[in-house]
Amino acid sequence: MSLSSDAPVSLPRFTRAERWVHRTLGVLMGVLLVTGAIMFFPDLSSIVGNRQIVSTVHEIAGWLAPVPLILALFSRAFRKDAGLLNRFMPGDWEWLRSRDRRSGRVRVGKFNAGQKLNASLTLGAVVVLFGTGMVMFWSSLFSDSIRTGATFVHDWVALALGILVLGHIWMALNDATARAGMRTGSVPEAWAVREHPAWAEEMTEQISSSRGASG
């Protein structure tokens, strides 16, 4: 179903609260990855110089990282989208196997399988990094073996997350409409029909029903 010609050509995709959570978490993760890299690579540390300031910024950003996600739980729209991201459907497996993912043939909902995997891996990495970071922060409370293991896991998970974030940025740079959707909260109907046909159909039906009820 498509909206009539006198209807808006865009569909609401993300609320203001969801967009601010995405931006805030993105900034915090960027700070964490950059400061972490500076502390991990000696060449970068020598360029920056003051390691203590970098370490303090890293720790503050680390403590703040869970805050946007916790506050987001007060948003009904965020909780609904989190449920969608956490649920793999038959169409998601088909999307992963398909070579024409952007044709609109696969019945993709609001989020495709790639976005669901990215969200799950990112959340898992944040939990692991936060946990191991606390061990490193309160290192005097733990044995040498636990501290060493936490540091090892923290470093490698951070590296994996950095690669994941770079992939996420690359995908976003190749889809200006998706970026605009996260920036403004709305996307063109034509883009939605091509990229997320099942979600586009659901939204147009909701809008049409709402107009019919108000009429």
Secondary structure, 3 states (H helix, E strand, C coil): CCCCCCCCCEEECCCHHHHHHHHHHHHHHHHHHHHHHHHHCHHHHHHHCCHHHHHHHHHHHHHHCHHHHHHHCCCHHHHHHHHHHCCCCHHHHHHHHCCCCCCCCCCCCCCCHHHHHHHHHHHHHHHHHHHHHHHHHCHHHCCHHHHHHHHHHHHHHHHHHHHHHHHHHHHHHCCHHHHHHHHHCEEEHHHHHHHCHHHHHHHHHHHHHHHHHHC
